[in-house]
Amino acid sequence: PAQRPDEGLDMGTAYDCFSERSHTMSEAVSPAQRANRLLLKTLMERHGFRNYHKEWWHFTLREEPYPDRYFDFPVTE
């Protein structure tokens, strides 16, 4: 896999970039970048997550154990 100077994989866009280049299978990125996205997608799906096709970094747990509960509370030490 293609790596960046910071040792992270080159995904073609930054996290939270909301352009069409961020679509998981965008053809606007290089084949190596698309392969990195496919690697992430494959590994995440293998472990029970589903990808949001418009954001290569966005995954949701398929079998959410608490689908109707919102965990909105302050976190303290």
Number of C-alpha atoms within 10 A of each C-alpha: 12 12 13 10 7 7 8 10 16 20 25 20 16 12 12 11 14 12 10 14 19 24 21 24 19 19 13 13 17 13 13 16 23 21 17 21 24 16 13 18 21 14 12 16 16 10 10 13 18 17 19 14 15 16 20 27 19 15 16 13 14 12 10 10 8 8 8 7 7 7 7 6 6 5 5 4 2
